[in-house]
Amino acid sequence: MSIRVHTLAKELGLSSKELLAKLKTLKVPAKGHMSSLDEETAEILRRELKVPKKQPKTPEPVAEPAPPKVAEKELKCLRVKIPISVKELSLKLEVKPNELIKQLMQLKIMATINQLLDEKTVAIVTEQFGFSFQRLPDIEEELLLEHREKDKPQDLLPRAPVVTMMGHVDHGKTSLLDLIRKTKVVLREAGGITQHIGAYGVTVKENKEITFLDTPGHEAFTAMRARGANATDIVVLVVAADDGIMPQTIEAIDHARAADVPIVVAINKCDLPNKNLPRVKTQLAQHNLATEDMGGKTIAVNVSAKTGDGLDDLLEMILLEAEMLELKANPKRPAQGVVIESKLSRGTGPTATILVRSGHFRLGDVLVCGDYYGRVKSMRNDRGEPVEEALPSDAVEISGLSGVPEAGEIFYVVQDEKKARDFSLRRLEEKRLRGTANITHVTLEDLHQQIQEGRLKELNIVVKADVQGSLEALIQSLQKLGTSSVAIKVIHSGVGNVNMSDIMLAAASNAVVLGFHVGLESRTKELAEKEKVDVREYNIIYEAIADIKSALEGMLEPHLKEVFLGKAQVRQIFKISKTGNVAGSMVLGGKIVKNANCRVVRNNEEIFKGKIASLRKFKEDVKEVSAGNECGITVANFKNIHVADLIECFEIEKVARRL
């Protein structure tokens, strides 16, 4: 015999939640109020709570199980897919949408009829309407069921390492890759600068393969990681033997380290007479990349992209590092991988260069990739030759997708094209409804809450300052603020303005950017807003430290900023019995908006601050009046308005502190 938790709770005069808590203290496993308990456990609870022993049921009556059925009817199980819109959920609950919205408002959730609700919200609101909630697998989970199965050890075979070359501009990254591929990449590209992201497979001795990603910089590498794709197995850090470590070299080191990817150093330009290898190796050691000949663990190879010296040694060291990583994949399962680059081609439509990470990829396969899907119509390798299949670590260009995916999107081969299309349409609809709200990174405002909820154990920070002395002082002070709940980790620091590379690293690493006596480079602010990265600017070092400390303690208040909307000058006063004094005004600049905040200025002094109560144009109520137009303005709770007064209209915006 067994009894459901909610039925027993009713019998004992407890709520399901209280009974589940009691079961937890008795170390009795119970998943929820719909789970069942054996009769022995039920009797223990009755004795402990001094409830009379339940009389044994007589075998004759058939109607005995009636009470549990009533209880189950009270908590009817609602099975839905997540996310679900307010409208769809109201139909499932058989209530009007406005009743559901009203219930959500009581839970302090402001939602529209088309807004999508998450699993936590649905679970709470269904219980309010007398339902229990069960989450159904969504289309994505149904599609990717095969990809969730674990590989059998006997199916895993060695795969080629995927290598990215990174380093300072003009230190010879593309020249080295050109030498490896035995083609004139540099001569085809304007100014010797890499114009695109590509992936190239090369065969080295003993028929071993290496796949090289040719990226225009560490920003592309990190942009992919920001979207959840860590495509690279090994980073080759190219350092010029004459220049040594440069600012972009340090950025490349920090980006590789943040991605937890092993680094092999290629010291290039060793054919130059002014090379200084001891200085380069000392600089590497200062950045925790001590080479093996200096007692460290970092593999460093002296090469020359001009003469070819040391190239075989570099490839051998890459293969050695790959052996240590024991890179394996299952070529028998449906393929999975990552988009390296994509474009809209005039002849073939949306095309994408993809890197297969595991599985067997064939011409004609159906795949889902980010928000898009498609059946592969054509497939070419890095030499432009048509191919019919690709194995783990192979890079191919494909066509047949329904749209152009972003670099870093994960793709999966699936069996059901109809489900893939439905999934793509749903994802695009969710994207339209949500906008970019689904991108969230840590901010100082919500830092304390995330720590309390156990979601954050380490606060990653990118620090930029005007001079090295200030930078070191700020870093040392910040690192002392770590607590037992959260550690402070500076993942990158440097001298100079906050740039786009800093923002992409912060986005990929869920970090906050702190700038001390520095500004933001062009387009950096727009990128930070797009990626939802919290950027803070300071002029006083103690203010930066105080902000981080306050954020850790949950006491940081957001800054309120006034955003100017418009200004009007009062030309005439109209006295109306119902509404009071109406200011006949001319809008001098911007626009005056109804219900917006405003201030009344007289003789360059603010005499009142309130709201625009009413706004009229030619006796008609309007929402706003733009510059050059006359209008009638009533300021709420203010009657002492005079001719020549200025009415300034503004809105309040919450912004990050800029001290």
N, C-alpha and C positions, 0 to 999 in steps of 0.2 A: 504494500500500500504506500502511496505517496500523496503529498499535499503541497499545493503551490504556496509560495512565500506570501503573496498578497492575501490569499484565503486564510492562512494561519494568522497573519497580522490582524485581520478583521476579527477573528475569533478571540485573540488575546487583547484586543482593544488598543492596538498600536498602529502606527503608520508603517508602511513598507520600509521606509528609510530607517526608522528606529529598530525594526526587526533585523534588517540587514546589518546594522551596526552591532547588534547583540550577537548575531551569528559570527561576525568578525572577531569579537572578543573570545568566543568559544572555539575559534579556528575551524569553523565549519564553512567549506567553500559554497558560495552562492553568487551567481552572476547577476541576478536582478530579480525584480518582484515577480517575473513570470517563471523563474526557475522552480524546480520541485525539491522537496525534502522528504526523507523517509520518515515513517511513523515513529521510529525510536527517537530520532532527533526532535520531532515535534513533542513527544512526551517529556523529554528532558526540559524543553523550554516551558511547557505547561507547569511542571513541578517547580521550576525555578521561579516562575512568575506567579505561583500559587493559584493556578486556574484549575477548576475541577476537571478530573479525568474525563476525556471524551468517551461517551458510551459506545460500545461496539455496535456496528451496523447489523441489522437483521437481514438475512439473505433474501427475504420475500419481496419487500417493496422495491420496485424498479425506479421509483421517483426519488430515491435517496440522493443521487448525485446532483439534484436540482440546484442547491445553493452554490456550488462551485461554478455552474453555468451562468448563474446570475452575476457572480463576481467577474467572470471572464467577459460578460457582456458589458459590464461597467468599464473594463479596461480592454476594450477591443484593440487588437494589434493592428497598427497602421504600417504597411510596408511601402516605403517610398525610396526613390533614387535621389541622391544628393549631388549637386545643389538642386533645390526646387524653388520655383517662384511662389510668391504670396498667393497669386491667383490659382496656381495648380494645387497648392496645399489646401486652400479654402474649399476646392471641389472635393478633395480627398476627405476632408473633415466634415463635409456637408454643412458648411456655414457660409454666411455671406462674407465677401472679401473685407468689407468695412468692419465687421465684428473681429476678424482676425487681425486687422491693422490696429484696432482699438486695444486688443489684448497685447500686441507687440509694443504699443506705446506704454502700457502699464509696466512692461519689462524694460522700459527706457530704450527701446529699439525703434527708431524712426524709419519706416519702410514704405515704399510705394507698391502698387499692385503688381508691377513687373520685377520687383527686386528679388534677387536670388538669396535664399537663406542657407546658412551652413548647418552642419549636423548638430552642433550644440544647441543652436536656437530652435531647430525643429523638435529636438528631444524635449526641451522645456515647454514649448507651446502646445505640443500634442498632449502632454500630460495635463495641461490646464483644461483641455477640452475632453478629458476622460479617456484618452487613448494611450496605449503603450506604443513604443516606436521601434521599428526594425529597419535598418538601412539595407537596401537592396544593392547588389553590385551594379555600378554604372556601366555605360557602354565601353568606357576606357578599360575598366577592369575585365570585362568580358572579352574584349579584343586582345588584351595583353596577358591572358591567362597562361598561354604557352611560355611567355617570357618570364613568368614568375616561378616556373619550375626550376629547381636546382639542377646543375649539370652533374652527371655521374663522373667520378674521377677518371674512369677509363676512356671517357669521350673527350677529355681535355688534351689538346695537342699544342706544342710550342708555336707561338706566332711571332712575327717580325716586330721589333720595337718601333714605336712612333716617336720621332725626334723633332724638336723645334729648335731652331737657331735663334738666339737672342743676344743683344748687346748694344753698344753705343752706335749711333749713326756713323757710317763710313769706316767702320772697323773691319769690314770685309765679310759680312754674313752671306750676302748673295754671291760674292766672288768665290767663296768656299763651296757653296752649294753648286755653283756653275762648274767648278772644277770636278766635284763629285759626280755630277750628271754627265760630264763631257759634252755639254752644249753651251751655246753662247747666250745665256739668259740675259746677262748684263748688257750686251750690245743691242738687244731687242728692246730694252726698256729705257725710257727717257731719263737721262741724267744718272743712270746706274741705280736709280731708286726703284725698289720693288713696287709694281703697280697693282698687284692683286694677291689674294691668298690662294695658294695652290698646294697640292700634295703630290709628291713624286716618289715612286718606288725605285730603288737601286739594288743591284745584285753585287755583292762583294765576294771575297774569296770563300771557297767551299760551298758556293751557291747559297749563301746566307743572304736574307733580304733585310733591308732597312727602309722604312718609309719616312721621308723628310717632309715636314710642313714648312712651307716657305711663307712666312707672315711678314707684313709691313711693320711689325713692332710688337712690343709686349702688350699694347692696348688690345690688339685682336686676340691674342692668347688669353688675356683676362676677360675680354668680352664674352668669349665662349664659356669660360668658367663661371661668369656671372649668371649664365643661363643654365647652369647645372651640368655642363659638359666639360670634363677634364680629359681632353683628347690626347694629351701628350704623356709619354712614358718617361722620356729623358729630355732635359734641356742642355743644349750645347751653348755655353756662354763664350762668345767670341770677344777677346780682349786684344787690342793692338799692342805690340811689344814696345812701340815708341811712346804712345799716349798713356798707356796704363788704364787704371780705373777712372771712368768719367761719370758724370751725373746719371746718364741713361743706363750705364752699366749697373749702378747701384739699384736703380729702379727695376731693372731686369732681374737682379738677384732677389730683391724683395718679392717680386711677383712670382718667381719660381718657388721661392721658399713658402709663400702663402698657399701655393697650390700643392705643397708637399711633394714636389717632383725632384728627383736626384739631378745634380748638376755636374757636367763634365766640362772642364775649361779648355778652350782652344786658344792658345796664345799665338795670334796671327802676326804677319809681317816680320817674321824672324829673319828674313833676308836683308832687312834694312841695316845700314851701318850704325845708326843711332839707337838701336834696340837696347832695352835695359831690363833684362829678365829678372834679376834679383829684386828690383823695385816693384815690378808687377806682382811677383809672388808675395812680397811683404804686404802690398796693398790688399791682395786676396786674403791673406791671413787676418788682416784687420777687419775683414767682413766675414769672419768665421768660415773661410774657404781655404784653410791651410793645405798646401799641396803635399803629396806623399814624400817628396824629398826634403820637406821641412817638418816631417813628423806628423802630418795631418792625414786625412782620409780622402781628400779631393783629388780626383784624377785630372792632371793637367798635361797637355800635349803641345809641343812647339811645332807650329805649322807655317807654311807660306802658301798663300793662295796664288802667288805669282809663279813660283818655281815648282810647286807640288810637293815640296819636302814635308815629311811628317804626316801626309794625308792617310797613308795606309795605317800608320800607328793610331790616328784618330778613330778611323773606322773600327780597328781592332779593339780599342778601348770602349767604344760604344757597344760593340757586341759582348764584351766582357761584362759591362754594367748590366746589359739586358739579361745575360745568363744569371747574374746575381739576383735579378728581380723575378726570375722564373715566370716569364710572361706566357700565359696559356689561354686558349679559347676553344670553344666547342664549335667545329665547322658543320656539324650535322643539324643544328637547330635553326629555326627561322632567324634571319639576320637582324641585327641591331647595331646602331652606330650613331655617328654625329655628322651634322652638316658643317663643312669647312667654309664654303662660300656658296652664294646663289645669285642668280641674275635673271632678267627677263630677256630672252633671246627672240629676235624677230622671226627666225625660221622655226624654232622648236618650242617657243613659249617659255614657261618657267623651267629653268634648269638649275641643278644643284650639284656641287662637288661634294661627295659624301665619303666618309671614312668608315669602313666596316670594322666594328670592334669585336663582334662575335657572330657566328652563324654563317650560313651559305646564302649569298645574294644572287638571284637569277633574273635574267631578262623576262619581263612579264609579271614579276611579283607585285602584289598590292602592298603599299606601305602607308602608314600614317606618320606625319612629320609635323610636329607642332600643331598648328591650326589647320593644316592641309592634308590631303590624301591623294592617291593616284596609283595607276598601274604603269609600271616602267615601260616606256615605249622604245627608248634607245639607251645604250650604255657604252661609254668610251673610257679607255684608260688614259693615263697621263701623257701618252704619246699621240693621243687622238685616234687610236685604233679602235674599231668596234669590238666589243667583247660580250660574251653571253653570261658570264658569272664572275663573282668577286668573293674572295675568302677573307678571313680576319686579317686586319692591317692593310688591306688593299684600298686604294683610293680610285674612285670612278666618277665620271660626270654622267648624270642621268637626266631624262626628260619625262614628262607625263604627269607632273604634279598639278593640283588644282590652283596653286598659288606659289608665290616666292617665299620660302621659309627664311628665317633669320639664321645667321651663322651661330652655331652652338646648339641649335635645336636637335633633340634626340629623335631618331627615326626607328620605327619598328615594322617589320614585315608581318602582315596579318593575312588570314585566310578569307575573311568575309568582306567583299568590296562594299556591299550595301551597308553593313554596320560601320565600315570605315567612313563612308560618305555621311551617314547620320551623325557619327562622332565629330567629324569636321564641321558640319553645320551647327551642331550644338556648341562646340568650342567657340566658333565665330560669334554666335549669339551671346554667349556668356561674356566674351571679350567686349562686345558692343555695350552690354548692360553694365558691366563693371568698369569700363574704361581701363585705366591703369591702376585702379585701386588695389588690384591683387599683388602689386609689387610693394612690399613693405620691408624696410630695414630698421635697425635699431636707431632710436633717437634718444636724446638726453631726457626728453619729457617722459617717455614711457620706460626708461631704463629701470627704475626702481620696481615697477610692476612686473617687468619680465624677470627680474632677479627673484622677486617674491614667489612667482609662479614656477620657478625652477627652469625657465627657458633659456637663461643666460648664465654661463659659468665664467665667461671670459669676455671682457670688453675690448674689442680691437680698435685701435686708434691710428690714424695717419696724421703725422705732425709736420707742418711746414712753417719755417721761420725766416726772418730777414738775414740773420747772421748765425754762424755756427755756435757762438757762445750762448746765445739765447736759446737755440735749439736744444743744446745739451742740458741746460738748466731746467727747461720746461719738461723734457723727457724724464730726468731724474726725479723731479717733483711729482709728476704724474704716476710714475711707477710705485711711489711710496703710498699711493692712495688705495691700493688693492686691499680687499678684505677677505675674510674667510669664505664669503659667499661668491665673490667675483674677483677675478684677477685682471689687472690692467696690462694689456699687451700692445706695444708699439710695433705695428707690422711694417711701417715704412716711415722714414723721416728724411727731410732734405731742406736745402736752402733755396728760396725762390718762391714765386707765386704758386698757388694751388692750380694744377693743370688737369686736363682731361684724363691723363693716366692715373692720377691720384683718385679721381672719382670712380673710374672703372675698377680699380683695386678695392676701394671701399665698398662698392656695390657687390663685388664677388666675395668679399670677406666679411660682409655685414659689419662694417666699421663706421666710426664717426670721424670726420675730418676737422682738425683744429688748425687754424691759420693764425700766426702771431706776427703782427706788423707786416702782413703781406696781403695782396689782393687776389682776385680770381682772373685767370687768363680768359681771353675771348671764347665764348660759347661754353665755358665751363659751368656757369650758373645754370644755363638751359639744360645741360646734361645732368647736373645734380638734381634738378627738379624732375626730370624725366625718370631717372633711376631711383628717386626718393631717398637720396643720400643726405644726411644731416651735416651741413657745413657750418662751422662756427668761426667767426673772426674776432680777434682780440688785439688790444693795444697794451694791456696791462697783464703781466704774467700771473699775478695773484687772482685776477678775475677768472682766467681759464681754469686754474686749480680749484677755485671756489665753485665754479659751475659743475665740474666733474664730481666734486665731493657732494654738492647738493643733489645732483642727479642720483648718485649712489644711495643717498638717504631718502630719496623720494620727495625732496623739498624744492626742486627747481620749478620756478614759475615761468611760463612763456612770456615773451615780450609782446606788448600790444603796440601796433604801429598805426598811425593815422594815414590813410591813403586819400589824397585830395581828389574830389569828384568835380566840384564846380563852385563858382562864386557869382552872386547876384547883388545888385545895388538897389536899395529901396528908393523909388521915385515918387510914390504917392501912397497915402494911408486911406483905406476904406473901412468905415465902421459898420459892421453888420451885426445885428442883434443876436443871431443864433450862433455865429462862429467867432465873434469878437473882432479884433483888428486884423484886417487883411492887408498885407504889404504888396502894393503894386510895384513890381520890380522888373529890372532888365538884367538878363543873364549875361555877364561880362566874359565868362570863360568856362570851359568844360560843360557840365550839365547839373541841373538841380533835380534830385530824385526824391519822390515821395517816400516817407517813412525812414529816410536816411538820417544819420546824425548831422547836426549842424551847430554852428556857433554864430552869435551876433556880435559884430565888431563895430565899435563906435570910437572915433578919434584914435585909431590904432590900438585900442584896448578891448579885450574880450569882456563883454558884460553879461553874456548868458550862453549856456550850452544846453542843447536839448535835441528835439527831433522835428522834422518837417511833418506837421500834422495833416495839412491838405495842400494840394497843388492844382491850380486851375489855369486854363488857357482859353480865352474867349468864352468864358462861363461854363466850360466843360472840364470835368475832373480828368486829369491826365497823370500818368505814372512818372514822366520825366519831361524836362524842357531843356533844349540845348542852347548853346551860345548864340546871341544875337536876337533872341526872342523875348517878348514880354510875357509876364505871368503874374498870378496872384498867389502869394505864399502865406500860410498861417503856421507860426511856430508854436508848438504845443506848450501850454502853461506859461506863455509869455505874451503880455499885452502891451508892454512899454516899448513898442517899436517906433522908431523915428525915421523921417525922411533922411536920406544919405547914409543910413546904416548899411553895412555890408553883411550879407548872409553867406557864410562859407559852408559848403556841404562836403562831408567826408564819410568814409567807412573805416571800421576798425578791423585790422588784420593781425592774426597771430603770426609772429615771425621768430626765427632763431635770433638769439641775442647777438648784436654787433656792437661791441663796446669800444 
